[in-house]
Amino acid sequence: YTWMKGKEMMININIKEMPGFDLTKNECIQMLQDENTLEELADMVNAEKAEYIIIDSYPGFKIQFYDGESYFHKSISLYIDDKMFTLAMLTGKESRLDIYKEDFLYMANSLVFHK
């Protein structure tokens, strides 16, 4: 799902199936608490850093980066069983990431996942 506010900002929700991802929630938490794992995640998108985060008891990571072409990204990705849930905010101006930071975090923390 993608929501756009004119050309100013885009919010994207993506759920990706991850067949073969068989880590338990506790194993996932341990993996994401490891600084080396977070550094590798950040390196994958040329971000300065990735941060460990938990939302609705699910482990994940928060990251911010520039895609090198047109968008600044702020995203939160959560591991939920064999799926990865990602909430992303994209904008053409880095300053907008800060302007909408609180709204983005409020939106992320309002998520509730039902089994």
N, C-alpha and C positions, 0 to 999 in steps of 0.2 A: 504494500500500500504506500502511496506517495501523496503528500499534501504540499501544495505550493502556495506561498503568499506572494503573488506577483513574481517579479524576478528577484525579490529580496531574500527569500529563504525557502528551503525545501526540507520537509520532515519525511523521513523514509522509515518504514517498518518492514523488516525482512525476517522470515523464518526459513532457515535452511536445514534440510534433512542431512544428517551426518551418519550414514550407515557405517558400521564398524567402529564408531566412537563408543567405546565401552567402559569409560572411566566412571566410577561411582562419584556421587556428589563430593564425598570427602577427599577422594583422589584428585578431583578437579580443583577443590579448594587448595590442597597442598601444591598442586602444579602452579596455580596462579599466584600463590604467595611467594613463589620462588622468583627472586629478582632476575635470574637468567632467562626464565620464561617470558617475563614481562619485557625484558630488553629485546628478545627475539621477536615478540609481537610488534613492538615499536619499530624495529628495523624493517619489518616486512612492508611498512608503508612510509618509511622515512620520517617517522615521528620522533620527537625528542624523548618521550617516555610513554609507557602504558601504566595505568594504575589498577590495582585489584579493587573490586567492588562487589558487594552483595546486595541484591534487590529481591524482596519477597523470598528470602532464604536461598536464592540461587546464586552461585558464584559466577563472576564474569570480570570484564575489564573495561576500563574507560580509556579512550585515546583521542587525541586531537592532532590533525595534520593537514597539510596542503597537498593536493593531488598533482601539483606541478603544472597544471593547465588552466583550471578555472575556478575550482571550488576549495574552500576551507571546510574541513570535516570535523565534527565532534560526534563521537559515537560511543554507545554502551552496548557491549555484547555479553549475553548470558548463555551459559551452557545449561540446557534443560533436557535431561535424559539424552536422547540421541539427536537433539536439535540444537541449533544455535539461533537465538533470538537477537536481532540487532535493531536498535533504535538509533537513527542517525539524523543529524542536523547538518545541512550543507548550505553555504552561502558564498557569494562572490567577494565579500569583504570580511576580513578577519575580525574587525571590530564588532560585527554583528554577533559573532560567537559569544562575546562577552555581554553584549546587550541582552541576549536571550538565554544566557547561561542558567539563571535561576528558573525560568519557565521550563527549560529542557530538563533540568534535574527534577523539578516538581513532577513533570510528566513521567519521567522514568520511575520515580519513587511511588507513583500512583498505580503502577501496574500490579495486577494480581493474576497469577497463573493458576488455573484449575486443572486438576488431573482428571 
